[in-house]
């Protein structure tokens, strides 16, 4: 039987992503529209365990849709992977009369939410917020589009100096286990090669391809590397290529710059859609699921599927790179 939701908790967990604030705003205002109280939980699961609660109203989330990061702050908590830690979190929510919770984060955050849902009568809905775009059950995650545009802007600038000095630039983007950012940035940025975790490439073949491109008249190249690639540390790849080809190489690691900045319009709209859908899902009695958007339609996916099913890269991009880099 569907239970009435009276108070919703909301937290952001794991790595921050542009658009998280827009999602919080949508959750709070949709809940207020339906006469449901909302409590913000500071610093993710760590703050939840410590009872760091903040009453949220429709006015308290004004003027945050354009801000990057998360005003609720975030953290990574190892305690949530232990029964004792989850019990503290559940007890804290019970003490605050929270009967439902929205967790904005990635699959690691969803694992903790799934476990708490099984260990209590609190309803949990997940909203996929991670720049890596590696959560099953949605075409795109909140923050991905902004991260790609941020990295692309950097590559456009790097290309200017690469051309001026006849250099090979290895640009490392985020993606420990997935190559979604590298693929999008590489294709849009005109990279000569993309190196991602999902596919191992032959470094000798890479050298040969670069050598052929120089013979065709190219004087500089950009290689986009996901940090979790299967070959080697990006710096060592660059050193090897430089040694083999006798061409000056440079490494540019974009790092956490990809997490920051004002969210794009695409991320703001996605975050708003998913935030509203999360609240509506709780009202409709859904629990233990993550909300997503596939082909423009809102979908709900069981938490377990978000980490057990592997989101596939678009292999067309890998086929296009050698064609477009001629």
N, C-alpha and C positions, 0 to 999 in steps of 0.2 A: 504494500500500500504506500502511496506517495506521501511523504511526510512534509509538513509545512516548514519552510526555512525562515528562521527569524533573524539570525545573525550570521554573517559570512566573514571569515577571516581571509586575508589576502597577503601573500608573501612572494618575494622574488628570491630565487635560489641559484647558486652556481655563478657562472660568469655573467656579467651584465651585458645587455644588448640594447641598442637604440630602439626605442619603441615600447620598452617596458612601462615607462610612465604613461604613455598613451593607453596602454592596456589597463593599468590600475585606474586611470580616470574613467574609462568605459565601465569597468566593473562597479566602481562606486556609484556612478550616476545611474546605471541600469538598476542596481539594487535599490537606490533611493527612490527611483521611479516606481518600484514595486513595494515600497514601504518595508524594506529589509535593511537592518543596521549593518554597517561594515566596520570591521576592525583591521587596521593595518598592523602587520607584524614586522618589526624592524629587524634588519640583519639576517634575514632568511631563517633557516632552521636553528641556528645558534641563538638568535633572538627569541624564537618560539620557545625553546627549552628554558630560557631565562625569563620568560614572561614579559617581553618588551612589546607591549601593545600600545596602539595609537588609534583613538577613535577618528574615523574619517567621515566627512560629510561632503556633499556636492561642492561646497565652496572650498574645502581644503585641497581639492584636486584641480583648482582653477590654475590656468597658465602653466601647466606642466606638459601638455601634449607635444610641445616643440623641444623639450629638454631631453638630452641623452642620459644614459645611465639609469639609475632607479633611485628616487628620493626615499624609498623605504630601505635602501641599502641592501647588500647581499653578502653571502658568505658560503663557505663549503664546510659542512659539519660531518665529521666521522662518527659522532655520537648517534646520528640518525640511522646508522647501519647496525646498531646494537639495540636489542629489545629494551634495555634500561633507558637508553636515550629517547626512544620513541614513546615510552611510557611517560617520561617527564613532559614531552611535548603534548601528548594527549591530555594529561592532567592539567596542563596550563590552559589548553583550549576549553576544557570542561569548566575550569574555574572562571573563565571569561564568558561562559554560556555560548560559545561558538558551536554551531551545529553543522556548519559546512565550511569548506575551505577551498580557495582557488590558489594553486601553486603555479607560478610563472617561472619556467626554467627548461632544462633539457631532460634527457632520459634518466640521468642520475637523480635529479630532483623528483621525477615521477616514481622512481623505485621506492623512495622513502614514503611518498604519499600513498602509494599502493599498499605498502605494509601497514601504515597507520589505519587505512580504511578497513583492512582485514582485522585489525586488532581493536577496533572501536566502532561505535555507531555513527561516527562523524562522516559526512559525505565529502568526497574529494573530486575535484575536476582540475585537470592540468591545462595550461596554456603554453604552447611551445615557444619559448623565447631563448634563442641561441643563434649567434652569427654563423655557426657551422652548417646550419640547414640539414642536420643529419638525423632528425626525428621522423620516424615513420608515422604516416597518418595525416600528412599535410604537404601540399606542394612546396610551400615555403614557410620558414620559421621567422618569427619577429626578429629583426635586426640584420638578417642576411642581406637584404637589398642595400641597406645603408653601408654595411661593411664592404660590399663589392664596389659601390661607388667611391668610397673613401680610398680603397686600394687602387682603383682605376685612375683616380686623380693623381695619386703618387706615381703610378707607372707612366702617365702622360708626361710628367715632369722629368722623370728619370730618362725617358727616351730622348729628350732634348740634349741632355749632357752625354748620353751614350753615343749619340751621333756626332757630337762635337769632338769627342776624343777617340773615336774608333774602338770602342770597348764592348765587351760582353758583360751585361748586367744580369746577375741572378737575384731575382726579387722573391723573398720568402714571405708568404702570406700564412695566415692561421689555417689550421686544419690538421689536428693531430691524427685523426682517424678518417677524415673525409676530405675529398678534393673539390667540393662544390664551389668554394670561393675561388680556388686556383683556376678551375675550368672557366667560370664566368669571366673572371678578370683576364685570363690569358686570351680568350677568344675576343673579348671586347677591346683589349689593349694591344692586339696585334703581335702577341708573343710568338717566337720561333719554336718554342717547345714548352710543354706543361709537364711537370713531374708531380704525381699525386700518389697517395697511399694505395688506391685501388688498383694500380697498375705499375708493375716493375718494368723499367726500361733499361736497356743496355747502354752503359755510359760510353762505350766505344762507338756505338751507333750514334749517340748524341754528338760526339766529337766529329764523326764523319759527316753528319748532316750539317753541322756548323761550317765545316771545312768547305763543303759543296756550296753553301750559301755565300761564303766569301768569294769563291771562284765566280759566282754569278754576279758579283759586283757589290754585294752587301758589305758595309763597313762596320756595322754594329748589330748586336742582337740582344733581345731580352728573353730570358728564361724565367718562367714563373714556377716557383717551387712551393708545394704545400709542406709545412713544417714536419708532418708525419710521413714523409715519403719513404719508400722502401730501399733506397740506394745508400744514402750516406748523409751526414751532416752537410748542410748547404755550403758552408765554407770549404769543406774538403772537396765537394764536387767542383766548386769554382777553381780551387787550386789545381786539381787534376786536369781540368779542361785547359787552363792557362798553360800548364806544363806541356800538354800534348800539342796544342795549337800555336803556342808562342804568341798568343794574343792577350792583351791585358784584360783582366777580369775584376769585377767588383761585386760585392754582396751587399744588398740592401734589405734588412729585416724590418718589415713594417710593424710587426708586433701589435701592442695594445692600442696603437693609433686607430686600428680597425674597429675597436669597440666603442670609441668615443664619437662625439659630435651629435648634432641635431638629426633626428630620424628623418628619412626621406618620406615623401607623401605616401609612397606604397607601403612603407612600414607603419605609418600612422593609421592608415585605413585598415590594414590587416590587423593591427593590434586592437583597434576599436571594434572591428567585427568579431574577433575571437573573444574579447572581453565581455561583450554583450552576450555572445553565445554561451560562454561559461556560466554566467548567472542564469540565463534562461534554462540551461541544462539542469542546473541544481533545482530550479523551481519545478521542472518537469520530472524530478526524481532520479536524474542520472547521477551515478557515482562510479568511482574507479575508472574513469575515462579521461582521455585528453581530447580537447576540441581542436579541429583543424579545418583547413579549406582546401578542397580538391576540385579542380575545374570550376571554380567559382561557387561551389556549394559547401555549406557547413556540414562537417561530418564529426562523429564521435568515435574514437578508437579506444579499445580496452588498453589500460596502461601497459600490460604485459607485451602487447604487440609493438609498442613504441620502441622497445629495446631489443626484442627478440627478432623482429623483422628488419632486414637490411634495406635501407633506402638506396636505390640504384642511381648512379650517375648517368647522364645522357652521353652515351658513347659516340654520338654523332660529332660532339665537340672535338673529340680526339682525332676523328677522321678529317675534320675540317682544318685543323691547325697546319698540317703539312701542305695543304692546298693553298691556304691563304697566306702562308709565309714564303711562298716562292719569290 
